[in-house]
Amino acid sequence: MRLEGKVALITGAARGIGRGIALRFAHEGARVGVLDLRECDSQAVVDEIRSFGGQALALGADVRDEAQVNAAVAALRERFGPVTVLVNNAAVMPAGRLHETSPADFERCIAVNLRGAYLVSRAVIPDMLAVGRGSIIHMASVTGVLGLPGLAVYSATKGALIALARAMSTDYAPCGIRVNAVSPGTIDSPMLHDFIAAQSDPEAVRQQFDQVHPIGRVGTIEEVANVCLFLASDEASFVTGANFQVDGGVGVKGQQPSDQPQGCP
Ligand SMILES: NC(=O)c1ccc[n+]([C@@H]2O[C@H](COP(=O)([O-])OP(=O)(O)OC[C@H]3O[C@@H](n4cnc5c(N)ncnc54)[C@H](O)[C@@H]3O)[C@@H](O)[C@H]2O)c1
């Protein structure tokens, strides 16, 4: 029960990594807000949490929409009390080199990945200030630090989230609020499955993802959730402004010429 007494809001929690974090946090005693565009899938996660005796609330909201975000945070507060843990996990990932993406892809990616994290943080920080404690985790990516091909727009948002965590940590440390980033390498998740399915040779790309990580495989959702659990818990009481790479060593190794999946043009 490492999160007993905490109220945690996780965005993009209807599937994938966000769902894994919601389940892990609930197992550890947190009362969890499962926020996502996909309200039916959020409710399924809540039902799963209730099946093992956990407490959760499904929140249908678009993180790009200020009114929807504020309403979701208010509903969670009303049900469980002040929000003391936030994981900004919702994201979209337009693929392609910069000139291959559209301005609409760019706007949507910035709006979900960066504006969303801004709006949801802004909505929960007053609760954290009022109780004098809190933990905010921005889900970034190794792409926010490394240059990986075909992900320029997505990578820019993830680099911004790492900078946001660092800057916010200095503003809020005196108030008892810790802010960190988590940067996964490639994780076996629906987002990865969608990306691989869209490639011309999905099996080759899948093998390439495994090989690029020095540990020899992609990561699991649970391996990311475990690091978030640590950062959300009081065990991380002296940890703020950090970027935790959960990446099987790919961040140390960096990008090798043989990892390049596409040439020019
Ligand atoms: N899967 C990976 O390999 C990987 C690697 C590095 C970082 N990440 C990051 O981890 C996080 C989760 O990734 P995932 O693989 O589970 O993705 P996913 O696509 O499986 O899940 C993302 C969730 O966010 C929700 N969402 C999207 N737009 C939203 C919006 N506007 N408002 C509310 N919810 C919205 C989706 O409905 C979905 O349930 C993301 O931030 C992603 O960038 C993933």
Ligand as a Chemical Component Dictionary entry (heavy atoms), coordinates in Angstrom:
data_LIG
# 
_chem_comp.id                   LIG 
_chem_comp.type                 NON-POLYMER 
_chem_comp.pdbx_formal_charge   0 
_chem_comp.three_letter_code    LIG 
# 
loop_
_chem_comp_atom.comp_id 
_chem_comp_atom.atom_id 
_chem_comp_atom.alt_atom_id 
_chem_comp_atom.type_symbol 
_chem_comp_atom.charge 
_chem_comp_atom.model_Cartn_x 
_chem_comp_atom.model_Cartn_y 
_chem_comp_atom.model_Cartn_z 
_chem_comp_atom.pdbx_ordinal 
LIG N1  N1  N 0  4.684  2.926  -26.204 1  
LIG C1  C1  C 0  5.927  3.353  -26.271 2  
LIG O1  O1  O 0  6.822  2.684  -26.826 3  
LIG C2  C2  C 0  6.292  4.673  -25.650 4  
LIG C3  C3  C 0  7.660  5.045  -25.630 5  
LIG C4  C4  C 0  8.001  6.262  -25.067 6  
LIG C5  C5  C 0  7.025  7.072  -24.496 7  
LIG N2  N2  N 1  5.718  6.672  -24.538 8  
LIG C6  C6  C 0  4.734  7.579  -23.950 9  
LIG O2  O2  O 0  3.943  6.856  -23.009 10 
LIG C7  C7  C 0  2.610  7.399  -22.992 11 
LIG C8  C8  C 0  1.598  6.313  -23.214 12 
LIG O3  O3  O 0  1.897  5.655  -24.435 13 
LIG P1  P1  P 0  1.070  4.386  -24.900 14 
LIG O4  O4  O 0  1.990  3.596  -25.744 15 
LIG O5  O5  O -1 0.387  3.734  -23.782 16 
LIG O6  O6  O 0  -0.005 5.117  -25.866 17 
LIG P2  P2  P 0  -1.489 4.711  -26.291 18 
LIG O7  O7  O 0  -1.747 5.334  -27.611 19 
LIG O8  O8  O 0  -1.685 3.243  -26.155 20 
LIG O9  O9  O 0  -2.369 5.417  -25.170 21 
LIG C9  C9  C 0  -2.532 6.797  -25.158 22 
LIG C10 C10 C 0  -3.876 7.097  -24.540 23 
LIG O10 O10 O 0  -4.050 8.518  -24.548 24 
LIG C11 C11 C 0  -5.376 8.795  -24.898 25 
LIG N3  N3  N 0  -5.480 10.126 -25.480 26 
LIG C12 C12 C 0  -4.993 10.540 -26.682 27 
LIG N4  N4  N 0  -5.343 11.797 -26.906 28 
LIG C13 C13 C 0  -6.043 12.221 -25.824 29 
LIG C14 C14 C 0  -6.662 13.438 -25.467 30 
LIG N5  N5  N 0  -6.655 14.487 -26.305 31 
LIG N6  N6  N 0  -7.300 13.515 -24.286 32 
LIG C15 C15 C 0  -7.364 12.453 -23.453 33 
LIG N7  N7  N 0  -6.779 11.263 -23.743 34 
LIG C16 C16 C 0  -6.140 11.149 -24.919 35 
LIG C17 C17 C 0  -5.749 7.710  -25.915 36 
LIG O11 O11 O 0  -7.163 7.567  -26.027 37 
LIG C18 C18 C 0  -5.055 6.490  -25.309 38 
LIG O12 O12 O 0  -5.925 5.787  -24.442 39 
LIG C19 C19 C 0  2.597  8.510  -24.052 40 
LIG O13 O13 O 0  2.884  9.737  -23.436 41 
LIG C20 C20 C 0  3.738  8.123  -24.956 42 
LIG O14 O14 O 0  4.251  9.220  -25.671 43 
LIG C21 C21 C 0  5.328  5.505  -25.106 44 
# 
loop_
_chem_comp_bond.comp_id 
_chem_comp_bond.atom_id_1 
_chem_comp_bond.atom_id_2 
_chem_comp_bond.value_order 
_chem_comp_bond.pdbx_ordinal 
LIG N1  C1  SING 1  
LIG C1  O1  DOUB 2  
LIG C1  C2  SING 3  
LIG C2  C3  SING 4  
LIG C2  C21 DOUB 5  
LIG C3  C4  DOUB 6  
LIG C4  C5  SING 7  
LIG C5  N2  DOUB 8  
LIG N2  C6  SING 9  
LIG N2  C21 SING 10 
LIG C6  O2  SING 11 
LIG C6  C20 SING 12 
LIG O2  C7  SING 13 
LIG C7  C8  SING 14 
LIG C7  C19 SING 15 
LIG C8  O3  SING 16 
LIG O3  P1  SING 17 
LIG P1  O4  DOUB 18 
LIG P1  O5  SING 19 
LIG P1  O6  SING 20 
LIG O6  P2  SING 21 
LIG P2  O7  DOUB 22 
LIG P2  O8  SING 23 
LIG P2  O9  SING 24 
LIG O9  C9  SING 25 
LIG C9  C10 SING 26 
LIG C10 O10 SING 27 
LIG C10 C18 SING 28 
LIG O10 C11 SING 29 
LIG C11 N3  SING 30 
LIG C11 C17 SING 31 
LIG N3  C12 SING 32 
LIG N3  C16 SING 33 
LIG C12 N4  DOUB 34 
LIG N4  C13 SING 35 
LIG C13 C14 SING 36 
LIG C13 C16 DOUB 37 
LIG C14 N5  SING 38 
LIG C14 N6  DOUB 39 
LIG N6  C15 SING 40 
LIG C15 N7  DOUB 41 
LIG N7  C16 SING 42 
LIG C17 O11 SING 43 
LIG C17 C18 SING 44 
LIG C18 O12 SING 45 
LIG C19 O13 SING 46 
LIG C19 C20 SING 47 
LIG C20 O14 SING 48 
# 
